[in-house]
Amino acid sequence: MEKSKSNITNGSIIPKRKMIHNISIINRVEEVVRRKQSLEYTFNRIVRDLPKVFKYPKDISIIIGFGKLNVSSSNFIASQWNIAQAIQTYDGEKGYIEVCYSSAHSADNDKPFSENERIILEKVAQIIQKYLNERITIEGPEYSKSEAEISINENKIFSGNLIQNFISKNYNDRKILHSLMPFKVNRILLVATLYDAYNLESEGRFFEEVLGGYEEFNLTSFPHVTGVSSHKEAIKELEEGHYDLIIIMTSGDYKKSFGLSRKIKKKFKYIPLHYLLNNNTYIAEIEKANKRSQLYDRVFVWNGDSDIFFAMIKNVEDSVNLQNDTQLGLVRVILLVEDSPKFYSRYISILYKVVMQQTRKIIDEINTNDFYKVLRMRSRPKIILATNYEDAVRIFDAYKGFMLSVITDMSFPKKGVMDKKAGYQLVQYVQKQISDLPIIMQSSEKKNMDYANELGVSFMDKNSETLIAEFKDFIMTYLGFGAFNFKNAEGKRIVANSFKEFKLKIGQVSDESLEYHASKNHFSFWFMARGEIQVAKILNPARIHDFKDITEIREYIVDVMNKYKREHERGKVVPYNDAAVTDESNIVALTPGSLGGKGRGLAFINTLVHNFDFSDVLDTINIKTPSTLIIGADEFDRFMQTNDLYAKVEEIEDYTELRKIFLVSKLSVGLHKRLLKILRMIQKPIAVRSSGLLEDSMAQPFAGVFETYLLPNSNPDIFTRLKQLEEAIKMVYASIFSKESRDYIQAVNYKLDEERMAIVLQEVVGTRYGKYYYPHISGVAQSYNFYPLAHMKPEDGFSTIALGLGTYVVDGEKAFRFSPKHPKLNIKTTKDQFNDSQLHFYAVDLSKHELDLLEGEGAGLTKLDIYDAEMHGSLKHLASAYNIDNDMITHGLQHPGPRILNFANILQHEYIPLAKTLTTMLEIVREAMGAAVEIEYAVDLNKDDQGKATFYFLQIKPLLGDKTDYEINEKKIDFDSILLFSEKGMGNGIINDLYDLIYVDVDKFDKSQTELMAEEIYTLNDIMKKDNRKYVLIGPGRWGTRDPWIGIPVKWSAISNAKVIVETNLEGFPLDSSSGSHFFHNVISMNVGYFSVNHGLGRNKIDYSTLNKFKPKHKTKFFRHIQFDNPLSIKMDGKKGIAVIKMSENNLSNE
């Protein structure tokens, strides 16, 4: 633009980088105090950040004192060169912040601190004082507690660093994006006349148009705008609170604003102040006034287009964040050189709109969540404004490694004088250093197009009616926002619109085209524009001369992309493709939709396993997950809807009939085709597991309610195997509507239509032995042991293991239980070990080529004797021999005698580090989930080439239960008057609203009739459900076991209304507490009291004689139901693990 002399003094780019930096520091201090951490943490952060404000930060030391707390720089030295600010809170507590120079600086000897530095220190002191007052108001006298008082457990196998490493490894792009744009304009002070304010609000322009820009581009950090109309109000607002940007709107009587501007600039130099004019008339006069006495930092022109507000805000943020974002995120820079407020106001609005629209367009094409898309907007190019030649050169020199484009006017000031060819000279300067940088020369004089043509750069006419379209076209074509355009050997255009297309088509690109783009660093630009930060950062430093030829360059680019893709997907849930199925590090999603509770747990543990190197602590065993695929819950919805099954489940109560209908219903064609492809690649048996949305979730886990099928996958005909797999999927879907699951869903106060089902398909872990297939070890481990023995602690956890498939363990059959922290501790007598040892196991029967899944979950399984395993050779490290004559156990199988599965070579002699592996993994998963956890696992003892066996994660789930709140005073217990006392009680608190108790009549108990007992309690539970009554349930042996000889083999739905469950022993029927994973998990997750009463041991007691005096409400062959007139008093001390049940005196009088 033509002018006779400069209206802007040299060096006025927004402005004063130091001032902008100071704003950032102020904002950082406010951000620190907003975190509401301890005083010690807060003061330390301020002490660390604040020196950057001062002229000689290396020589600055700071101390903050408040009450008894003093926090200082590590190099703090009190000196005569200091400034300080007092702090005093509402309650009279005093403090201070003091800043010292370690030595005098010659130029500033008399006055080392500037006025601006004093103002900033005053502002920081105000922020600290406000923070302390808020703490007093909210927290009272405890507000001065320091971090030193917080104890930290440093004895963990892994500390929180494990989780941080996990985040860093898997979300490095997100970490970078989070680090971008640390400064944001959060508070704006708008000073306007009443008339201007009325115009803004009456037309809804500001909040609908200006802040609408934030909504349009999915930005979440909306600035708060405070409007004032008087100078007095403006000063008051600035004194009482911090602002990031001040906008003064001026109209006719613009000179009235000068006084306010001078006051603000004198007292609040560190806050950017922009003038916003509603017409061009007064620009020259205002610029002259600013030259005489600085009134503002930038002046903009508003002609009714509200985009200017959004652009002003973003430009301040870009200026402050420029250095941070370019260094951390390789963010590109667009340099706009224009001195006319009228034109740069227009250009900057256009540029922000176009750049953000194109960035959003690219982001919207990415299959990711909305939050990540918001983060990705932070990586858009920065738009930096320079208004003279010197500023433009300085910015270019500082950021030329990140320069994306230069857009320059032809005429603007150079050396303080208007230079008609300054733009021409700037382009020459730029091209000497970056010959191929995209440049636009723009001018209102068309004759300047000749200069643009001479320099080989684009030209735009400022007066063009298609200016916005031209800008958009330039950005799409030259700045990497559009498709990548190559040429092949024949000169034909090759277009790559996405990362995937680029990878596919780069092999077709001619050497010449590849060399051209590589020489201009187009590849890193293009990847960066798409947010592929890691790829861009790897490619960015590489140069053509680093490679011997173009072929090597091509291979390098492809290799970087492949490596990035593998690392990016490693351990993740990835959409289906043939290559992903064969990569065991991936979980492959066969269809879209939720993964379900179990699927989420598997996805997490798979990511954990495949992203951490556990060899530092577990160097002699492999940690893996089996190959896993997931059918997302959308397939369930489609299956139910297209087969009209929702109506049928309402009409048909007979579950057997319903399963038949599900079997003949059709899965989607797409899933059918993918399952067929998978079966061509998978030869091992397949587990088809449920993964309901509510199943194994943190809030309300469902355990063992839905069905799981293990398929031999052995039929020679692949289409028969496909039919079996599809039928198993349908049977799992149908299991949602079984009576058991309906009862369970009702018991936990959910509705049936709230549950949806995903499916997990896993290769079964194991080894083939002839026609049988099973793992050496299956197990369940919990990080919290509700029944510790000897010197065990509850936090030590426990594990239950068995030979063969895991169904044996999770269904609660006799298995070996131990503490991973104390694997060699065994308190059972030799005879008890013999009596309690595993006698059979389950295996997949590979000879079952034909399956009838209507038979149930065991259709593909077989039950084998332990001696079958010995014949197979799988007992070698698991069993010992029992010498009946001398009542001794000999480790190993070299001696005759009955076999006892005590896993001695594993736990006593550490053939593999199973105990250490469990301890490590339980700690990691517990820490990661933030709660006590349970894991299901399998172990393959066959060692690989490195001599390592393999530990496989199968499932993880949280254990819910409060163990710490209520305390029982044992001294006050009258043991003669109580009904029950348990030294092993699980649960916490008081229950005083139960009137019903159902118990097994001990005189009628017959251990050969436990299956009949299960039927009776099912009937009684139904009655209680219909009457909406909870109850106490007492019975001998294990509840929920599959083995009828060690307890009553009920499913959870048969006792779902029990609020307290008691297991006890009888003569000839010893008690071994329930350890079946599914049953035990449901007890915990539903907050059911669970007591173990072992008669003859300690103070354990059940007063059957008193119970037998009451007339039963209901009576069956084996059970008595007592309904009391007054509620029972049930107290549970979770910390001590004890429980008491007492009857009301009134109940005793009504026997």
N, C-alpha and C positions, 0 to 999 in steps of 0.2 A: 504494500500500500504506500502511495506517495505521500511523503511528509518532508517538511523543510528541516526539521530537527527532531531529535529523539524526545519522546515524552516519558520514557522510562529510563531511569538511571541504570548504569551498568551493574550487573549482578543481581537482578531482581527476580530471579526465578523462585518459585514458591518458596517463599523467599527463603532466604536465609535458612539453609539446611540445618544450622544449629538450632534455630528457633523451632523448626519442625521436629527435630530430634528431642528437644526439651518437652514438647507436647507428648511425645511418645513415652518419655520417662514418667511424666505426671500420670498418664493413663495406666502405665504399668504399676505404679504405686497404688492407684485406685483399684486395679484388678487384683493385686495381692491382698488388700484388705477385704475385698468382697468375698474372698475365699473363706473367710471366717475361720482361719486356722489359729493355732496357739500364738501367743505374743512372741515367743522366741522365734518361731518360724517366720512370722510377719516381719519382725524387726530385722532378722538376718537377711531376708530378701530385699528390704529397702536399703540396708547398709551395702549390699552387694551391687545394686543397680544405680544408686544415686550418684556415685562419683563421675559417671559419664556426662553429667550435666555441666561439670566444671571445666575450665579452660585447660588445666593440667591434671587430668584424672589420675595419672600414675602417682602423683605426689599427694593425693587427697586421702585422708582417713576420716572415718565417721564413727560416732558413738551415739547410741540412743539409750537413754535411761528412763525408767519408769518404775516407781516403787522400789522393790528389791532387785529388779531385773536390769542388767546392763548388757547390751549387745553392741559389739564394736567390730570394726575392721580388724583383720588379723595383724595389720601393720600399724595399728592406731598409735599415734604419738601426739600427745598434747603439745601445742605450740602457741607462740604469740600471734601467729597468723591464723585467726579463727573467726568464725561467725557462729551464732547459736540462736535457737528459738525455744522459748519456754512452752511447755504443754501442761495444762491443768484440766482435770476432769470435773464433772458435776459434783462429785463427792469430796473434792478438795485434794485428791491425790495429785502430786506434781511430778513432772518429768521434763525432759529436754532432748533436743537433737543438736549435736555440735559437729561442725565440719572444720577440719584443720589442714593447712598445708604443712608438709614436713620441713620446708625451707622457703625462704623468700625467693621470688622471681624478680630479676633485676628490673624488668620493665614495669612491674606492678608492685614494687616494694612497699610503697606507702599504702596502696589500696588494692590488695591482691584479689578481692572479690568484687565482681561487677554488680551493678544495681539489679540487673536481670537475675543473677545468681541468688541474690538476697531474696528477691520476690519468689523465686522457685522454692527456696528453702522454707519460706513462710507458708507457701501453699502446701508443701509436704507436711509441715507441722500441723496445719489445719486438718488435713486428711487423717493424720494419725490421731489427733485429738477427737475428731468426730467418730472414728472407729472405736476408740476406747470408751467414749460415752455410750455408744450403741451396745457395747459388751456389758457395761454396767446395767443398762436398762433391761437387757435380755437375760443376762446370766447372773447378776448379783455379785457378791463378794468373791466368787471363785474365778473371776475373769483373768487374774494374773498367773494362773497355773501355766507352767512352762512345759515344753516338750520333754525335758529331762525327766519329768515325773511319769512319763508314759513308758511302761515296760514293753520290751520287744523280745519275742522269742527267737533267739538266734541259733537254736539247736535243731532246726528243721533240716531235713535232707536237702530240700530246696526251699529257698526263701521266695519272697514275692518277685525276685528278679526273674524267676522262671516265667511268670506270667508276663512280665515286661518284655522278656526276650521273645515270647510267643507273639505278643502284639507287634514288636519291632519287626519280626521276621515276616509275619503274614500281612501286616498292614503298613508296610513301610511307605507305600504311596500315600496312604491316608495320614500317616504321621507327618510326611512332608506337607501335605495339603493343610493339615491342622496348624502347621507352623507358619503357613503363609498368612499374610494380612494380619499381623498381630495388633496393629493399630486400626481402630475403627472409630468413625465419628458416631459417638453414642448420644451426645447432647449438643443441640444447636440452639443458640440464642438468636432469635429473629427480632430485629428492631424495625418496626414499620409504623407508619401513621395509622390512625384509626381507619382512614379511608382505604389505604392499601390492604390492611388486615381484613376489612370488610369485603373487599373485592376478592381476596384469596378465599375466604371462607364462604361467602355467599355463592360463589360459583363452584365451590368444592374442589378447586384446582389443586390446592396444596396436598391435602391428604389423599385425594383420589388419584391425582395425576403424578405428583412427585413421589410419594411413598408407594404409589402403584407400581413404580419402576422396580421396587424391591420385590413386590409380589410377582410381577411379570417375569423376572429373572430368577425366581425361586430363592431369593436372598432372605435369610432369617433374622438378621440383625437390624431391626428397624431403629432409626435414630429417634430420640425423643426431642420434640421441638417445643421450646418455650417462647411465647410471643409477648413482647412488651411494646408499649407505644411511647413511653417517656424516657428521657435520659436518666432520670433518677431511678426508675425501675430497672433499667439496664445495669447500672453500676451496682445496685443492690443484689441483683441476681448473680452477678459475677463475683461479688464478695462472699456470697453465701454458698455457692456451689461451683464445681468445676464444669467448664464447657469446652468442647473440642473445636467448635467453629462458631464464629459470630458473623451474621449476615445483616447488613444495614441496607434497607431498601430506601432509595431516595427518589423523589419525584420533582415537583416544581421548585420548592424552596430547598434545594440541595445543600446550601451553605449551612443550614442549621445543624446538619449532621457532623460538621467538621469539629465542633467543640467536643462532642461525645467521642469521636474517633481519637482525638488527641488524648483525652482522659484514659481511654481504654489502652491505647498504645503505650502510655506512660506506666500504667499500673499492671497491665496484663499483656506484656510484650510477647509472651510465649503462645498466645492463642491466635490462630489465623483469623484475620478480619477481612471480609470481602464486601465490597460495595456491589449492590445490584440495582442498576438503573432501568427504569421502565421505558426509556427512549434514548436515542443517540445524541440528543441536543447538547447535553452538558458534559460529554466525555472530555473534550479538550480542556475545559475549565477545571474539572475535577482532577485531571492528570497534572495540570500545572500546580494546583494547590498541594497535591501529594508530593510533588518534587520539592516544594519549599519546606514542607513539614510532613513527615510520613503519616498518612491518614489510614491507609489500608495496605493490604498485601496483594490484592488483585481486584480488578473491577470487571464486572460482567454486565452484559446487557440482556434484559428480559423483554421480549416482544410478545408476551402472551404464551410462549411455548414453555410448558412446565418442565420439559426435559432438562432445562438448564440447571434446575435445582439438583436433580440427581447427578448431573455431570459435575457440578461444583463439589458435591460431597465426595464423589468417587475420586476426583482429581486430588483433593487434599489427602485422602487415604493412600492413593498411589504414590504421591510424593514422599510421604513418611515411610511407606513400606518398601520403597524401591530397592534399597540395598539389601534388606533382609530377603525379599522374595526372589531376587535374581541369584543370590548366592545359594540359598537353600533349595529353591525349586526350579532353577534355570528359566524363570519366567522371562518372557520376551518383552521388549520395550519398543513402543511406537513413539517417536519423537516428533512432536508438532511444533513447528517454528512459525510464529505469527505474532505481530505486535499490536494489531488492531483489536480492541475489546469486542467490537461489533462482530468481526469475522471469527476470532477464536471462540467467542461464545457460541456461534453457530456451529463451527467445526467440531468443537469438543463435544457438543451435544450429539451431533451426528455420529462421531467416532465411537462414543460409548455405546450408543444404541446399536450400531452395526456390529461392533466387536462382541458385545454381549449376546446379541441375537444369534450370531454365527457360533459362538462358543456353546450357547445353550442347544442349538440345533445338533451339534456334534455330540454333546452329552446325552441328549434325549435318545440318540441312536444306540447308546450303550445299555446293555442289559444289567442294570444295577439298581440299588435302592435310591429313594429320593434324597436321603441324607447325604449319600456319597455324591450325588449330582450337585447338591448345594456346595459341598466341599470343592468339587471340580471347578466350579465357577471361579474359585480363588486363583486358579492357574491361568486365567485369561491374561492377555498382554496388558502391561501397564501403559497408560497414555500420559506422557510427560510433556508439559508445555514450556517452551522457551520463547522469550520475546525479543531477544537480541542475539547477535552473532556469537558473542563471547560465552553466553550461557549455553547456547546450542553446542558449541565446540566442547565446552567443559563436560556437558552431559554425555555427548557422544564418546569422548575419550574415556570417560569413567565406565561406560556400559556398552562399549562397542562389541564386546563378546556376546552380548545378549540382544543386540539391536535387531529388530525385526523389520523396521521400515523407518524412513524419514519422510515426513510430509512438510514441505517448506514453502513459504511465501517467497516472492522474488525480491521484494523491497522491505527492509527492516533495518533497525539501527546496528551500526558497527562502530566501535570506539566512540560511542555517544552521539554519532551523527547518522542521519538517515542515509543509507546506501542503497541505490536502486538495483545494484547487482550483488547484494549480499547473499541472496539465495543461490545464485550461480556459483559464487565463490565457496559457499558451504558445501554444495554438491561436489565440487571438485575436490575439496578437502576430504570428504567422506569416501569418494571413489578411489582415492589414492590408497586408502587403507582397506576398504571392502569394495572391491570393484563391481560385485554383482548384487549389492544390497538393493532391494526394491525401494524406489524413491518416486515420490510424486512432487512435481513442481506445480504450484497453483498460483494463479494471478488473475486479476480483473482485466488485465491487458492481454489480448490474444496474441500480440506480437511476440510476447515472451515464450510462445510455443517453440519458436526457432531455437532458443537457448536449450529448451528441454530436448528437442530433437538432436541437437549437437551433442548433448551429454548422454543421450540414449536413455532418458528417463521418461516416465509418464507425465502428462500435462493435464491439468483440470482448470476449467474456466470457473472462477468464483461466482460468476453470474448465471451459470448453467442451471436450467430448470430440472435437470436430471442428476444433480450433484449427488444426492443420496444413493441413487442407483449406481453411479460411477464409483463411489467409494466402496459400496458393497461388492461390486464386480472385482475391484482391485484387491480387496481383502481375500475374496474367495480364490482368485487366480494366483496371486503372488505370495500370500502370507500363510499358506498351509491349511486354510480352513475348508477348502474344497477337496475334491478328489485328487489323488496323485496321478498326474498324467505323464506316462512314459511313451517311448517309441520303440517298436521292435526293429529287427534288422531290415525289414521292408519299408520302414518309415511310417507304418500304421500306428495310430494312437492306441495305447493300452491304458485303461482307467482302473484305478484301485480306490474303492470308496471306504474300505475298512481295513483294520489290522489283518483280518483273515484273508481278504482279497489281495492285499499287498503281498502276503506270504506266498499265496498261490501263483501270483503273476510275475513276481520278480525274476523268475527263471526265464520268462519270455522277453525280457527287456534287452535291448541291444547293448553291447559294450559301450558304445559312444554315449547313449542316453544315460546309462548307469554312471559313467565317469563324469558326465556333466553335472548330474544331481549330487553326486558325492563330493565333487570339488566345491560346490556351493553350500554344502552342509544342509541341503534340503531335507534329508531324511530325519535328522534330529528335530528340525523345525516341525515337520509334519507329525511326527509321533508326539511331540510335546503339545501341539495344538489339540491332540486327541487325548491328552492326559496320560499317555503311556510314558510316565516320567522315568522309570527305570531304564527302559529301552533308549530313550533320548539321552539320558546321562551317560550310558555306555558308548553310544555312537558319537556323541558330541566331540570328545577329544580326538577321535581317530581322524587321520588325514591320509590322503591318497598315497603320499610318499612312504607311509608305514607298511604298504603292501607291495608285493612283487609284481602283481598284475591285477586286471579287473576281475578275473575269475576268483581270486582270493578275496577281493572286496565283497563280491556277491555271496560267497560262502560265509564270510564273516557276518554279514547282515542277517542271513538266514539262521546262522548258528546262534546269534544273539537273540533273535526272535524265538527260536525253539527253546533255548535255555530259559528265557523269561517266561514263556508259556508253561513250561514244565514246573518251574519254581512257583509260578503264580497259582497253578492248579494243584500243586502237590498237597495231598491230604484234604482237598476240597471236595464239595459236591459239585460235579460238573455235568452239563447236559450230555445226553447220549451221543456217542460216536464210537465207531468200531475200535479205534486206537485206544480210547479211554477205558474200554472194557478190559483190555489186556494189561493195563497199568494198575497193579494192585495198590498203588498209593492213592488212587482216586476212589471216591464213592460216586457211582454213575446214576444219575436220575433218569429213569426210563420215561417218565411222564412228569408234567409240571405239578405244582401244588405243594402243600405243606408236607414236611418229612414225618410228622407225627412225633410224639414224645420219645419213643425208642430210637427213631431215626435221627432226631436231633442229638441224642446222647452219643450215638455211634459216629455221627459226623464230627462231633467235637473230639472224641477220643481218637478218631482217625487222623484228624488234623494234628493233634498232639503227638501221636506216634510218629508221623511222617515228617514232622518239622523240628524234632529235637533229637540230638545225639545223646543217648543215654549211656554211651560207652564209658564215660568217666566214672559212673557208679555201678553200672551193670555191664561189665566188659566180657562176661562169659555166657551171655544169653541174648537171643534176639527178641525184640519187642515188636509185635506185628498185630495187625487186624486181618481177619480173613477177607478175601475178595467180596465186596459188598455192592449191591445195587438196590435202588429204592424206587418203588412205584409211588409217585406223589398222590396226595389225597384227591386231586382233581379227577383221577380215573375212577375213584370210588363214587364221586358224585355223578359222573357220566354213566357208570354202570348201573347205579340205582335208578336214574331217571330214564335212560333209554330202554331199560327192561321193565319199567313200571313197577319197581320193587317196593317203593315207599307205600304204595297202596296195599300191596300184598302183605307186608309185615304188620300192617294194621289189622288186616282181615284174618290172618292165619296165626293161631296160637301154638299149634303143634310144630315144635322146632325141627323135628325130623322131616316133616313135610316141607317146611320152609327151606331146609338145606337142599332138598331135591330140586326145588324151583330155582335156587341159586345156581345149582350145577348146570342146568340147561340154559341159563342166561348167557349172554355174549359179552366178552370184553371188547375193547376197541380194536379196530383193524390195525392201527399203528402199534399198539402194544403187542398184539399177536405177532406181527412181523419181527419186532425187536426181540421178543422172547425166543423166537425160532433161531435168530442169529446168535443169540447168547448160548443156546444149547449146543450150537456147533463149536463153541469155544470152551465150554465148561464140561468137564468129564467127571468131576467129583460129585458126591451127593450134595443136595441143595436143601438148606433150611429156609422155609417160608414162614416168616415171623410177622405178627401183627405189629403195627405202630400207630395206635390211635392217637388222636390229638391230645387226649387227656392222659394217655398211658405213660407211666414213668416220668411224668412232669414234676416240676419242683413244687407246684401248689397242691396237687392231689393225685399222686401216682396210682395208677391201676396196675396191679401186678398179677400175672397169671390168669387174668379174667378172660382174655381172648385166646384164640387157639394158635398153635404153632405146629407145622408139619415138616417132618424130615423125609425127603424123597430120595430113594436110592439112585434115581437118574441113571438107571442101568439097562433099560430096555434097548435092544439093538435098533429098534425103529424110532427115529428121532421125533416123528409125529405123535407116537404114543407117549413119549416123554413130555412133549409139548402139551398134550392133553392133560397129563397128570399134573404138570406145573400150573396150568390154567385152573384146573379143578381145585388145587390147593389154595390158590389165590382167592377163588370164589368162596371156599369154606372159611377162610379167615374173615372175609367180608361178612359172611353169614353169622359168624360167632358174636358179632355185636348184638344180635337179636336173640341170643340164647337166654333162657330163663336166668341163668347165673349172672350174665352180664347186665340184664335188665334190672335184677335185684340189686346188684352192686351200684349201678348208676343211680338208682333210686336212693340207696343208702347214703350216698355222698352228696345228695341234694343236687344232682344234675338231671337234665332231661335227655332222653334218648336221642332226640334230633340235634343235640349239641355235639355229639360224638361223630367224627369222621375218621376214615381209616386210610392210612398209608400202609405199604407193604415193604418189608425188608427181605431181600433175597441174599443169602450168604452161602459161600462154599462151606460145607461142614469140615471142621478141623478133625484130622484123624489119619489113620494108617489102615491100609487094606490087609486083612488076614483071611485069605481065601475068599469066601463069600460074605465076610463080615467086615464092617468098617467102623472104627471108633477111635477116640483119642486115648492116649495113655492116662491123662488126668483131666478131669473137669472139676471146676470149683466155683465157690462163691466166697467172697471176702467182704467184710464190712469194716469201716474205719472206726466204728464205735462198738465196743463189746458190752452189751447190757448185762452180761453175766460173767464178770471176771472171776477167776479162781486164783488161789494162792496169792502170789505177789504181783499178779497182773493188774494193770490199770485199765479202766474202760477205754481210754484213748489209745491203748495198744492195738485195739481191733482184734478180729479173729477171722479164721477161714475154715470152711468145710470142704473137703475134697473127696473124690471117689474115682475109681476106675470107670472108664466108659463115658457115654454121653451124659450131658449135664442134666437131663431130665430127672435122673436118679437123685441128684443133689437138691435141685430146686423144689422137688415134690416132697422132700423131707424124709427120705428113707435113711437107713443107718449108714452114716458116713463118718469119716475121720475129721475131728475138729481140733484145731490148734491155734495158737497165737503166733502170728508172724514175728512178733518181737521176742517171743520165747519159744522157738520151734522145738527145742529139745525137752521142754517141760511136759511131762505126762503124769497126771496125778491118779489115773485109773489103775486099779490092781490088774495083774496079769489076767486073772479070770474075767474081769469086766471087759478088758480089751478083746478077749476071745469072744465073749458073748455079744459084744457090740460091733464086731467087725462085719464089713460088707461081705455078703455071700453071693450076690449076683450083680449083673450090670446090664446096661442096654447098649445095643449096637444097631447100626443100619444094616438091614438084610439086603445085600445086593442081588440075591437070587429072586427077590420079589419083583419080577418084571411087570406083573399086573397088580394094580392097586385099587382097592375100593375105599375111597376116602370117607365114605359114610360110616365106616367102622370107627373113625375117630383119629386122634392125633398119632396113635401108635401104629397106623396102618403100614408104615414102611419100616417099623422097628422089630427087633426081636430081643427076648430076654435070655441072657446066657449065664452059665455058672462060672464062678471064679476059676475053676479048674480048666475051663475052656480057654481063658486068658493065659493060663500057665502053658497050655499046649501051643498057643500062638506065640509065646515068648514075650508077651507084653507085661508080665508081672515082675520081670527081672529086678527092677529097682524100686518096686512098690511094696512088696510083701515080705513077711517074715514067717518063720515056722514056730508053731506052738508045741512044746514038749509037755504033754499032759502028765507024764509021770513025775517030773520034777517041777511042774508049774513054772516053766521058763520060756522066754521068747528068744529065739536066735535069729538075728538079722540075716536076710538072704534066703535063698531057696535050696541051698545045698544040703539041708537037713530034712529028714522026713517029719511028718506031722501036719495037722491042719494049718491052713494058711491064714495069716492075719494081715489085713491091709493096713499097716501103720506107716507106710511110706518112709521107712527108716533110712534107706540110702539117700533119700531126697532131703529129709529134715534133720536127721542125726549126722549124716556124713557128707551132706552138701554135694551130692553128685551134680546137681544143678542148684543155683542160688535162688530157689523158689521163695523162701521166706524173705530174703532181702528184696527180691523183685516186688513181692506183695507190699512190703513195708513202704518201699519207694513209691509205687504206683498209687497206693491208697492215700499217701500224703499229698502227692501231686494232684490227684483228682479231687480230694477233699478241699484242698486250697483253692483249686480252680472253680469249684461249684459253690464254695462258701458254706458248705453244710456237710454233715456226716454222709457218707456215700456207701453204696454197695456196688461191687463189680462182679460180673460173671466172666469166667475165663476158661481157657483150655491150654494144655501143655502137650507139645509134641517132643518126645525125648530123642527122636532121631536127630543126630547131629549133622550139621552141614560141613562144608569143606574146611571151615575154620574151627570146627569142634564145638559148635554152639547148638544147644537145643533152642526151641522157640516157644515163647509165651504169647498167647493170642488173647487180646481183649475181645469179648463177645458182646457185652452190654455194660452200661453204667446207669445207675439211678440214684437219686438222693434218698436218704433216710430222714424222715421228719420226726421230731419228737423233742420235747423240752425236758431237760433233766436237772434243772438247777434252781427252781424258784421256791417251792414249798418245803418247809422243814418240820419234821415230826420230833417232838420232845419225848424220847423213849422213857425218860424217868417218870413221866406222867401216865404211861400206859398201864391200865389194870388188866393184866393178862388173863385173869380169871373171868372177866366180863366180856371179853371181845369174842367175836365170832371167828375171825381169821387173822393170822399174822404171817407175813411172808418176808423172809430175809433176802429175797430176790424179786423185787417188784419193779416193774417198768411202767413209767408214767409219772405225772407230777401234778399236785394240786389236790383239791377236795371235790368230791362228787356227793351231793346230798339230795338228789332228786330221783333216786332209783328205789322202787317199791318191790321189785321182782327179783327172785333168785331161782335159777334152775340148776339142779345138781344131779349127778349120778348116784343112785342109791347103792352105797358100797356093799350092802348085803346081797344085792342082786347082780353085782358086776360079774361078767364072764368074759374073759379076754378073747374067747373064740367067737363072741357075738358083737364085736365092735362095729361091723358093717351094718347090723340091724340097729345099733345105737345111733349111727349116723343118720339113718332114715327117720328115727324118732325125733332127733333134735331138729331135723329139717322141718318136720311137721310143727313142732312147738315154736320154732322161729317164725314160721309163717303166721301162726296165731298172734305172736307178739307184734309182728309187722302190721297185721290188720288192725290191731288195737292201738298201734302207735306207742308201744311200750318198750323201753330199753331194759336190759336186765343184766344180772351177774350170772356167769356160767362157770360151773365147777365140774371137772371131770378128770379121770386118771390118765396118765401117759401123755403123749403128744397129741395136741389138736392139729388137724390139717395134714397129718402124715398120709402117705400112700400105703404104707405098710400097716395092715390091720393088727399086727401082733405087738406093736409098740405104742398104739394110741387109737383114737377114734378118727377114721379116715374121712373127715368132712371136707368139703370145699368151702371156700370163704362165704359163699352166698347162703350156706346152711346155717350160719351163726351170725349173719350180718347185723342183727339188731342187738347183739351183745355189746354192752358198754365196758364190761370188765370180764376178762377171760382168765380162769385159774386152771393151771395144770398141777396135778398132784400125783403122789405115788401110792400104791397099795401093796399089800404083802404079795410077793411073787410078780409084781408088776412095777418095776423100777421106773423112775422118772428121768428122762433125758429130754431137756426142754426143746421146744419146737425150733428147728433150724431150717425147715423148708423155706427157701428164699421167698417164694411168692406169698405164702401164708404169713410169714413173719413180717414181710414188707408191708402187707395190708394192715396188720395190727398196729404198726408204728405210724403209718401214714394217716390212719383214721383216728389217731389219738385215743386208741382203746387201751385201758389199763390191762396189763398183762403180768400175772403173778405166778410164781413157781413156789409151791409149798411141798417141801420134802419132809414128810413125817419122820420123826426120830433123829432129825438133824437140827441142832441148835434150838431156836425158839419157835420154829415153824409150827403152825397150828391151824386146823379147821375143826370147829366144834360141831361134829355131825349129830351128837346126842341132842343138842338144842334144836337143830334144824328138824330132826325127826319128830319133835313134839308138835310141830305145826301141821295143821290140816292142809293138804296140797290143793291148790286151785286146779291143777291138771296133774294127772299121773299116768305114766306109761309103764311098760314092763321094766324099763331101766331108769327112768328119770322121774324126779319129783319137782313140781313148780310151786314155789311158795310165793304168795302175794301178801305183803305186809301192809298193815294199816298205816304205818308211819315209815318214812323213808330211812334207808340205811345210811350210815355215815361211813364214807370211804375216803381214806386219807393216803396219799402217795408222796413219798419223799424221794424225788428222782436222784438227788445227790448221794444219799445213803443207799438207795436201792431197796428201801423197805416199804411195806404197805400194811394198812390196818383196815379191817371191816368190823364195824360195831353196829349192833341193833339198838333201836330206841327202847327205853325202859317200858314204854307203852306197848311195844310189840311183845315184850316178854310177859306182860300181864294178860295179853290176849291169846296166849298159846292155845 
